[in-house]
Amino acid sequence: MPNTVQGFVLIDVDVVALNNAGKDTSTTLENAVATKKIFKGRDAYTYASGQAWRYWWRETLKKDFGWEMSPVTREAKIAFTDANPVKYADDDMFGYMRAAKEERVDEKGKTKKENVTLTRVSPLKNSALISVSPTRVVKNWSSMSRQEGDAVPYGKDEYCATMKGMFSIALDQVGTFSSEDRTGFKNLNETLRKLAVENKAQEIDDPFSKDKSGKPLKLYRMPKEARVKRIADTLLALEVINGGAMQTSNMGDVTPKLIVLTTLNSGNHLFSHLAKDDLGKPAFSVDALKQVVNDYAGRIVGKVYIGRRMGFMDELEETLKAYQGENQKIFYGSVNEAVKAYLEEVKTQIP
């Protein structure tokens, strides 16, 4: 089975508005913005959308890791990237869809439109970031009063929250491209296929797809050095990731304060319920972690890496140290130590 990076994070933010939802319709004030929130029963939970998290991730890779981002083209009501995963690492890691048709002249001289759509399912998948406990959002009324005359009032939602998120990276998909003519699999056209070969991509058999005669279809895999770098940069970006709305006056630190990383020989995520609400206070359940590690021991490849920043949930320190001592498959350290230690292991798990 293909190996998959499985990650879980907790972030902790105070007086923020990470992802806004447009005009606040619950007030008569014209200049008021609402934050994104969702309900479970009567309880409200603030969240930052998965799209917002991916945007922060992309921008961090661009600014801190020097990634050259795939240019975006806007046509009428659609927009798409260059759809070139050989040249642009973000097209590779984050996926793309470039829907297009070209006019071709057939053998009889008739002009026909041919579908040349390119699509790629993202090897990097992530959830939204959602508050662990119900969140009490506060409407803060502010004003612009530096000008002459009356002040201009405006409103915004603000909150404090510990938020959880999950992500995964399909290791066998990174830097590996298909030209199979079906949705999600036609990553390359003929021009891009040749470009991949020119960049030392190796032609390999696709273990999951066959042609009509029963022969495996072909995949094009970039050199391992390039694939390792893309995966390493993506994980290391979590150490310095930043973003969120209203950063000028509501700056929040969105780097993980607690992280759990492992490699699983399955795509299912096993860390979805490590955090819980404990009478209005967010909590991390070491018992829940122990249970899933035991339940999936046969599918976990290597160790489980746990990182925690001092000052955040310090009550976990002795429990996590003891867990590391009793189970040799557990690594425990700071967030950055855990990410770097995991990277050394994951390099050996990339095909």
N, C-alpha and C positions, 0 to 999 in steps of 0.2 A: 504494500500500500504506500502511496506517496506520503512524505513527511510534511507536516504543517506546523508552522510556528503558532502557538496559542498564547495570547497575552491578555492580562487583566490589569487595569490601572484604577487607582483612586486619586482624584485631584481634590484640593481643598481651597476654596476661594471665599473671600470676604468682600461684601459691598460691591458686587459686580453686576453686569448685565451682558453676559457672554454672547448671547444670540437673540437678537430682537425679532419681533413678529409684526412690525409695522405699526400703523396708527392704533392707539388705544381707543376702542369704541365704547369703553365703559365710563368715559368722562366727557364732559362738554368742552374741555380745554382743547383747542385746535392743535396745539403743538405738544402732543403727548405720545410717547412710544411705549408699547407693551413688550415684555420679554416673553420668550417661548416657554410655555408650561403645558403639562398634560395631566390628566386626572386618572386616579385609580379610586373608584368610588367617589367619596367627597373630598379626598385629599389631593392637593395640587403638588406636582413635582416639576421643578424647573429642569430644563434640558438645553443642551447645545446639539443641534442636529448632526447626524453623521457627515453630512456635506460640509458643515462648518468645520468640524474636526479635520476632515481631509484637506480643506483649504489651508488651515493653519500648518498642517503637516507639509503640504506642497511648498508653501512660502518659506518654511524653515529650511527645507532641502535646497531651495533656491538661494537663500541669503547666507546660510551658515555652511553649506556643503558645496556650493558652487555649481549646482545642477543647472544646465541649460534647458529651460523649459520649452516644451513643444509649443510653437506659435498657434494662436487661436484665430480662426477665420469666422467671420459673421456673414451669413447670407440670409437675407429676408428674416424669417422668424427662427432660424436655427443657427447654431454655432458649433464648431468642431475643431479639434486639434489637428495637427499635421498627420496624425496616425502613423507615426514612424517610430516603432519601439526599438529599432536598431540604433538610431541616432539619439533619441530622446529617452532618458531613463524614466521620466514621469509617464510617458505613454506606455512603457513596459509595466511599471509597478501599479499605476492607477487605472489602466485600461482606457478604452476609447470606443466611440462609435462615429464613423464618418459615412453618412448615408449619401450616396451620389449615383448618378447615372450618366453615362457617356454615349454620345452618338457614334455608331459604327456603320460602315458600309459593308453589306454582305456580298457574297459572290455574285449575286444577281444585280448588284448595283443599287439595292434598296437600303435606305437609311433606317436603322433600328436603334432604339435606346437599350443599352446594356447595363445591367445592375453591376456597379463596381464598389458596392458598400464594403467597408472594412470595419470589423468589430473585434473587440478583445475584452474578455471578462477579466476584471482586475484581480491579480494575485493577492493584493492587499485588500482585505475586507475589514470593516469596522462598524461598531454599533454607534448609536448616539451616546453622548455623555449625559447621564440623568442623575438627579439627586437621589441619594440613598434613602433619606428620610423626607417626609412631607416638608415642603418649603413655604415659609411665610414671606410672601413678596410684599415689599413696602413701596408705595408710590411716593416718590420724592419730587417735590415741586421746586423748580429752580427758575432763575430769571436772567435774561440778558439785560444789563442795566448800565453798560458803559457808554451808551449813546445818549444824546440829548432827548428830553421828553420822557414819556412813560416807559417803564420797564416792560420787556416782552417775556411773559411767563411761558414756561414749558415744563413738561413732566416726563419722568422716566421711572421704570420699575428697577428696583435693586434688591439683591438678596445675598445671603451667606449660605453656602452649601458644601457638603462633601459629595462629590459626584463620581459615579462608576462608569467604566467603559470597557469594551472588549475589542480585540482585533485578532486577525490571523493573517498569515502569509503562506501561500502554497509554494513550497520551496521548488517543486518540480516545474512550476509554471514560469518562474522568473527567468527572463532571458531565453525563453523557449517558445517558439512561434509555430503556428499552424497555417496552412494555406487551404485547408479543407473548405469547400464551398457550402457552408451552412452557418446560420446565425451564431455569433459568439466564437466561431472557430476560424473564420477567414481573417486572420490577423495580417496576412501579407498578400499583396498582389505580386505579379511577376517582377516588377521593378524592385520592390522591397525584398523579395526572395533573393534576387541577384546581389543586392546590397548586403544582405546578411551573409551570404557566402563569401563576398569580398572582404567582409570583416571577420573572417575565420569562423563563421558559424558552422557547426558540424551537422550533417544530415543524419538523423536517427529515426528508428521506427517508433511510431505512435502505438503504445501498448493498449490503447483503448478504442482505436478507430481503424476500420479496415475498408478497402474498396470493394466493389461488387464481386471481384474474383476471390475475395478472402485474404488478400495481401495487406499487411499493415500500411497505413498511410504514413507520410513522412512529416517529421518535425524538424525545425532548424534551431539548434541550440548554440548560443553564444559561448565564448570561452569562459571557463569557470572563474577566472580572475574578475571579469566584468560582472558576472552574476553575484559573486560574493560581495563586491563593492556596493552594488545596488541594495542588497539586503542589509549590509552593515550600516550604510548611511541611513536607511529608513529606520532602523532600530535606534541608532545613536541620536537621531533627530529628536527622540522623545526626551532626551536629557536637557534640551534647550528649546523645545517647542514653545512658541508664544502666539497669542492671538486673542480674539474676542472683541466684541463691540465696545465702544465708549472707553477705549484704553487711555485716552488723555486724562480723564477724571475718575475712571473706575478701573484702573489697571489691576489685573489679577494674574497670578502665577498659575499657569495651566500645565506645568510639568508634573509628572506623576510624583505623589508623595508616598505611594506604595505601589509596587509592581510585582506581578507573578508571571513568569515566563517558562515555557517548556516546549518540547517538540512532541507531537502526537502523530502516530501513523494513521490518522483519520482526520476528516474535515470538521467533525462535530466539536463544538466548543464545550469544555468541561468546567469552566470557571465562572459560569453565569450567576451563581448564587453564593459567592464568597462574602458579599457584603449584605447587611440587613439593617433594618430599623429596629432599634432597641428603645422603645418608649420615647420616641422623638429624637434619639441620639443615634447617629450612624455608627455601626460597629462592623469589624472584620471578624469573620468566624474561622478560627483556626481549626475547629472541629469539622466544619464543612470542607475545608481544604484537605484535611487528613482523609476524610471519607472518599473524595473524588480521586485522590492520589492512590489510595488502596484499591478502589473500584477499577481504575484504569491503569493499574501497574503494568499490565501486559501490553498496553498500547503506548505508554510513555517511553520515548526514546531518550535515554540519557537522564539528566537530573531535572529537578524542578527548582527554579531560581526565584528567590523571594528577596525583594529590596524594600527598605523602608527608610524614610528620612527622619532623623532625630527631630523631636518636637511634634511629630504627628503620631497619634495613637501610641504614645510611649508605653502604655500598659501592655503592649504586645511583646516588648523586648525579651523578657525572660521566657515567655512561652515559645516564641519562635527560635530562640537560642536552644532551648531544650529539644524542640522538634528536630533541629539540625543535628543535635547530638545523638538522638535515638534513631534517626533514619539517614543512612549514608547517601541517599538519593536527593537530599535537600541541601541547597546552598542558601545561606542567609547573610546579608550584608546591607550596605547602603544601596540606594536605587542605582546609582552609577556603577557601583561594583557589580551588582547583579547583571546589569545589561552587558557590561564588558566581559564578564565571565561566561555568560550565556553565548555571546558572539564567538568566543573561542571554540565552544562546543559545536555550535550550529554550522560552523565552517566545514566540519567533518561530516555533516549530514546532508549537504547539498549535492545532488547527483552530478 
